[in-house]
Amino acid sequence: MGRRYDWLLFDADETLFDFRAAGSLAIVEVLERFGIDTLPVTVHLYEAVNAMMWHRRDLGTLDAAEIGEGRFRHFLACMGREDVDFCAMNSAYKTALATKSILFPGALELVQRLHNKGYRMAVVTNGMAQVQHGRLDKSPIVPYMEQVFISEEIGAHKPDPAMFDIVCQSLGIDDRRRAVMIGDNLQSDILGGNLANMDTIWYNFNLAMRNDEIVPTYEVSDYEQLVAVIEGES
């Protein structure tokens, strides 16, 4: 069986990049700077608030501009620290996070392997341009990507099909059957690809529960399985 796809559209965070590790390092730096304890329960509280805000963004119930300062306003309210400037804290966090470019083990080798096989690749990521450029531009995977698409820059956010329309137009993808969206997030990556009428591969590395309402074309749990699906071997 021949290869299934010519174009591979990769999500960035939690697919190629270890965002949780990067975010944890960044928030600890910021908590220390603002005199807030760095106990694991505090870090987990921030991560829960941040995840909730981004989930609301994926559902379309929250504007992107509301995420940054809003997450720290809610976090500080939960901590009883309304005395801290949430705007300054958000700015410090974005600056710290932009310096944290951590790939998952095997991610660079995966991209190199696919590049050597002749696949054309791009990154399609939600997020804030300052943060994503800081993390992605210095990464060794970027030279293998034809373009990096960041939601804040192009004015559309996965799962909005408009984001995929922009991506396909920019890359010259006329036949969407020859492209596939690869990502860890059912709500943004998989639903987005489904709505854009292209195949999807759910990179379910943490073995999350399936969602009967959002069904990927394929599901994999590691990079070897991912390559096998892309190559048409499974």
N, C-alpha and C positions, 0 to 999 in steps of 0.2 A: 504494500500500500504506500502511495506517495505522501509527501508532506501535505498537511491540511491547510496551512496558511503561508502567506507571504509576509504579512505585517503582524507584529506582536506589539500590542499596546499595554504597557506595564503601569500599574499603580506603583507609587513609590513607597509610602509608609506601611509597614507591616507586611510588605510583599518582597521588596528588595532591601529596604532600610529598616533597622530596628528602632522604630520611633519611641517605643516605650522606654528603652534604655536611654536614648537621647533626652527624652522629656524628663525622666527621673533625675538625670545629672543636672539639667538646666534648672529645674524647680528647686532642687536642694541649694544650688548656688544663690538663687534669688531669695529663698527663705532666710538663708544666713545673712544676706545683705540687708534685709529689712527687719532683722531681729526676731524672726518667728522660728519656733522650734522645728527641727527637721526629723522628728520621729516618724517612723513608717506610717502611722495612722494619719499624720498630717499630710504626707505626700499622697497617700491613697485618697484622702478627701479631695485634694486638688484634682487628681487624675479623674475621679468620679464626676466632679463638676465639669471639668473640661470635656469628658466623653459625652456627658449629657448635652452640653451646648452644641457640640459638633453633630450629634445625632439629630437634634432639632434642626440644624442647618441642612442636613441631608434630606430631612422630611419636608423642607421648604417652609418651616414655621418660624425661622429665625434668619435675620439678615446677617451676612458675613461681617459687616461692620460692628454688629452687636456682640460678636463672640469674644473678641480680645479683652476689652475692658469689662464686659459683662461677667466673664468667668471669674475674674479676680474680685469683682464686686460681690458676687455670690459667695465665693470662697472665704473672703474676709468677714462677711456677715456671719457665716457658719462658725468661724473661729472667734467671733466676738471682738474682732480687731478693725472696726470701722475707722479707727484713728490712722490707719495706714493708707497712703495714697494709691488707690487701685490703678490709676492711669500710669503712674510711675512704675508700679510693679509689673504691669503688662508690658511696658516698654522694655524693662530690664529683662523680662523673660524672653521676649522675642529676640533680643540681642544675644542672650546666652544660648538659646536654642539654635540660632543660626550658625553657631560654631560647632555644633555636634552632628557630625556626619558619620553615622555608624551603620555599616552594611551587615546584613545577616551573614553568617558563615556560609560560604559557597555561592553567594550572590554574584560576585565579580566573575568567578569561574563559569557560572551559568550564562551570564551575558556574553562573555568571550566565546564560549562554546557555540552559542546560537549565532553569534556574529560570523564565526568561522564557517558555519553551515550555510551562510548566505541570507539569513533572515534580516529583514529591515525592522528596526525597533524604534519606539518612542516612549516617553514617560508622559502619562496623563494623570495629574494629581490635583486633588483639592488642597487648598491651603493658602497661606498668606505669602505673597511674593517675596518679601524681605526674608522670611524664615526659610522658605524652600530654596531660593537662590543661594542663600548662605550655605545651606547643607548640601545641595545637589551640585552646584557649580564646581566645587572642589573634589567631587567624588570621582574615582577612577572609572566608574561605569558610564559617565556622561559622553566620553568620546565615541562610545558604541551606539549612542542614541542619535537619531536624525534630528529630533527636536524634543524639547521639554515644554509641556503645556501645563500652566498653573492657572487654576480657576480664577483667582483674583485678577490676573492679568488679562484673561480673555473674556471675562464678564459672564461666564456660565460655570455651573457647579454640578459635578456628577451627583445625582443621576439624570440631570437635565439633558435630553437628547441634543439640545443646542450645542453643548460642549463637544459632543462627538461629531456633529455636523462641521464645526470649525476645525476639529482635528483632521477629519477625512478630507476636507477641502484643502487644507494647508499641505497635507502629505500627498495629495493626489490619489487617494484611495477611491476608486470608482466602483469596484466590486467588493462590497462589505462582507461577502461570503469568504473572502480571502484574508480577512482581518479578524483578530480575536482580542478581547479585553481580558486581562489577567489581573486579578486583585483579591484581596482578603475580605473586603467589606461587601456583604450581600446588598445592603441598602444603597450604596453609592456605585461600586464597581459593577456588580452583577446586574442589578436592576437597570443601571445606566446602559450597559452594553445590550441588555435585552431590549430596552426601549429604542435603542439605536439600530436594531435589526442586524446585530452581529453576534457571533458566537461569544461565549464567555467561559472562562476557566476560574473557578473559585479556588484560590490558594488557601485551603483550610488547614493551615499548619498547626493550629492549636485545637483542632478537632471540636469546633463549635457545633452547636445544635443546628440541624437543617431547618429551613423555613419553607413550608409547603407553598407559600405565596410567591417566593422569589426562587426560581429554579435555574441553576447554571447549566450550560451545555455539558460541562465536565467538572468534576471535583477532584482535586489532588491534595496530598498532605505533605509532599516534599518536592524538591527540585527534580529529582530523577523521574518521578511520576509526571511532572510537568513537561519535561522534555519528551517523554514517551507519547503523551497526548499530542503535543505540537507536531511531532514527527509522524503521527498517524499509526503508532504502534499499539495503541490501546483504545 
